[in-house]
Amino acid sequence: MSILEQPTRHRARVAKPIMTLDLNSEGPVPAIAVRGEVDMSTAHLIDELAAHVIARRPARLILDLSRVTFFSAHGISALLRTHRAAAYAGVTLTLHDAAPCVTRLLAATRVRLSSTAPTVRGGEPDPVGRRRAGESSSA
């Protein structure tokens, strides 16, 4: 028996995922639970899954961030993209029980997510999701 044919004593360990997403769409309100690290390699998965749910046009979508262990600026971008998609589809996005790492970064960057679509002068939707300095939504 060659060395390549000998059985090994060590079992290969399965790598623990950096982040997991769990979609619960059985009840009247779909919910996405995020667990683990939200960084540049995982953040896009949140808004991709949320876009899939938003395409079904539920009245509301819950995003549970209670088990997030790390949250980067890429996570904020994912939340803003998700919020914008939900607002344009008429879906209310609710953040549920955000972990301290999420709330600290949202507070530090002064990001506020409302349930209405951002608008610019004339009442038209703002595709970027923010108003230019000095502009107001009243004409």
C-alpha positions as CSV (number, residue, x, y, z in Angstrom):
1,M,0.0,0.0,0.0
2,S,1.5,3.3,-1.0
3,I,1.3,6.4,1.1
4,L,-1.4,7.8,-1.1
5,E,-3.6,4.8,-0.5
6,Q,-3.3,4.8,3.3
7,P,-6.4,5.9,5.2
8,T,-5.9,9.2,7.1
9,R,-6.6,9.5,10.8
10,H,-7.7,13.1,10.6
11,R,-11.1,14.1,9.4
12,A,-11.4,17.2,7.4
13,R,-13.0,20.0,9.3
14,V,-15.8,21.9,7.7
15,A,-15.2,25.6,7.6
16,K,-17.6,27.7,9.6
17,P,-19.4,30.2,7.3
18,I,-18.5,33.8,7.7
19,M,-22.1,34.9,7.4
20,T,-25.4,33.1,7.0
21,L,-28.8,34.3,5.8
22,D,-32.0,32.7,6.8
23,L,-35.2,33.6,4.9
24,N,-38.5,32.9,6.7
25,S,-41.3,33.5,4.3
26,E,-43.9,31.2,5.8
27,G,-45.8,33.9,7.8
28,P,-47.5,37.0,6.6
29,V,-44.3,39.1,6.9
30,P,-41.1,37.7,5.3
31,A,-38.0,38.0,7.5
32,I,-34.3,37.7,6.7
33,A,-32.1,36.9,9.6
34,V,-28.4,37.8,9.3
35,R,-25.8,36.0,11.4
36,G,-22.1,36.5,11.4
37,E,-19.8,39.1,9.7
38,V,-21.1,41.6,7.2
39,D,-18.1,42.8,5.2
40,M,-16.9,43.4,1.7
41,S,-17.2,39.7,0.8
42,T,-20.7,39.1,2.2
43,A,-22.7,42.4,2.2
44,H,-23.9,42.0,-1.3
45,L,-25.7,38.8,-0.4
46,I,-28.1,40.7,1.9
47,D,-29.4,43.1,-0.8
48,E,-29.5,40.3,-3.4
49,L,-31.7,38.1,-1.1
50,A,-33.8,41.1,-0.1
51,A,-34.3,42.1,-3.8
52,H,-35.6,38.6,-4.4
53,V,-38.1,39.0,-1.5
54,I,-39.0,42.6,-2.5
55,A,-39.8,41.4,-6.0
56,R,-42.8,39.5,-4.5
57,R,-44.1,42.9,-3.2
58,P,-44.9,42.0,0.4
59,A,-46.3,44.9,2.5
60,R,-43.4,44.6,4.9
61,L,-39.9,43.0,5.1
62,I,-38.1,42.4,8.4
63,L,-34.3,42.4,8.5
64,D,-33.1,40.8,11.7
65,L,-29.6,42.0,12.5
66,S,-29.5,40.7,16.1
67,R,-26.8,38.1,15.4
68,V,-24.4,40.2,13.4
69,T,-20.9,40.0,14.9
70,F,-19.1,42.5,12.6
71,F,-20.5,45.2,10.4
72,S,-18.5,47.3,7.9
73,A,-19.2,50.2,5.7
74,H,-20.1,47.6,3.0
75,G,-23.0,46.6,5.3
76,I,-24.3,50.2,5.4
77,S,-24.2,50.2,1.6
78,A,-26.2,46.9,1.5
79,L,-28.7,48.4,3.9
80,L,-29.1,51.5,1.9
81,R,-29.5,49.6,-1.4
82,T,-32.1,47.3,0.3
83,H,-33.9,50.3,1.8
84,R,-34.0,52.1,-1.6
85,A,-35.3,49.0,-3.4
86,A,-38.0,48.4,-0.7
87,A,-39.1,52.1,-0.8
88,Y,-39.5,52.1,-4.6
89,A,-41.5,48.9,-4.4
90,G,-43.7,50.2,-1.7
91,V,-42.4,47.7,0.8
92,T,-41.8,48.8,4.4
93,L,-38.3,47.7,5.6
94,T,-38.0,47.1,9.3
95,L,-34.7,46.6,11.0
96,H,-35.2,44.2,13.9
97,D,-33.0,44.2,17.0
98,A,-29.8,45.4,15.4
99,A,-26.6,44.2,17.1
100,P,-24.5,46.9,18.9
101,C,-21.8,46.8,16.1
102,V,-24.6,47.7,13.6
103,T,-26.1,50.5,15.7
104,R,-22.7,52.0,16.5
105,L,-21.8,52.3,12.8
106,L,-25.2,53.6,11.8
107,A,-25.0,56.2,14.5
108,A,-21.4,57.1,13.7
109,T,-22.2,57.6,10.0
110,R,-25.6,59.3,10.8
111,V,-27.4,56.9,8.5
112,R,-31.2,56.9,9.1
113,L,-33.5,54.6,7.3
114,S,-37.1,55.7,7.0
115,S,-39.9,53.7,5.5
116,T,-40.7,56.3,2.7
117,A,-38.9,56.7,-0.6
118,P,-36.5,59.7,-0.7
119,T,-37.6,62.5,-3.0
120,V,-36.1,65.6,-4.6
121,R,-37.8,68.8,-5.7
122,G,-41.0,68.1,-7.5
123,G,-41.8,64.9,-5.6
124,E,-39.9,62.6,-8.0
125,P,-37.9,59.7,-6.5
126,D,-34.2,60.3,-6.1
127,P,-32.4,57.4,-7.7
128,V,-29.4,57.9,-5.6
129,G,-31.3,58.1,-2.4
130,R,-30.0,61.4,-1.1
131,R,-30.7,65.0,-1.7
132,R,-28.2,67.5,-2.9
133,A,-27.0,70.0,-0.4
134,G,-29.4,72.9,-0.2
135,E,-32.2,71.1,-2.0
136,S,-35.5,70.4,-0.2
137,S,-38.4,68.2,-1.2
138,S,-40.8,71.2,-1.3
139,A,-40.8,73.2,-4.5
